[in-house]
Amino acid sequence: MKKQAELVLIDRIKSKFPKAVVDTIVDRGEVTHVIEASEIVEACKFVKSDEELQMVYLSDVCGVDYHPRKPRFEVVYHMLSLKKNLRLRLKVRLAEGESVDSVTGVWRSANWYERETFDMFGIEFEGHPDLRRIYLAEDWEGHPLRKDYPLKGFKDDLNPNGIEE
């Protein structure tokens, strides 16, 4: 990424959200802003509608478990400006049991990404229109991408072939 593009991604967001930007990381030409969770929806609306950014494409929302670090989780939003050929990453940090507002009102595609993050990590998205499991059965115990999830699951009464003994 050109240095000028990096500066635009950094300056536009930091000037609009000076108190909400917790950290900014530039690594290998990619800009990441860590944002206060309470401001994520407003930050997403801004980067989508701002004339210099135009982040109209949300390519992914995913979770990261840093257990035992505190706060334990990050929710990572990857977005792209097709017109400006820019990529941006926004992150929010959450402690166990905390939730973050849904960005489905900004990008409809966030619906499935947030459901996947909920299913795999147990991170809840406030205001999500249909927050339920997307891969696993509704009665599934736990969230498989958490670091403390047992490698063989929770059912000790099953042998490796999945057959009751």
Secondary structure, DSSP 4 states (H G I P E B T S, - for coil): --HHHHHHHHHHHHHH-TTTEEEEEEETTEEEEEE-GGGHHHHHHHHHH-TTT---EEEEEEEEE-TTSSS-EEEEEEEEETTTTEEEEEEEEE-TT-EEE--TTT-TTHHHHHHHHHHHH--EEET-TT-S-SSS-TT--S-TTSTTS-TT-S-TTB-TTS-B-
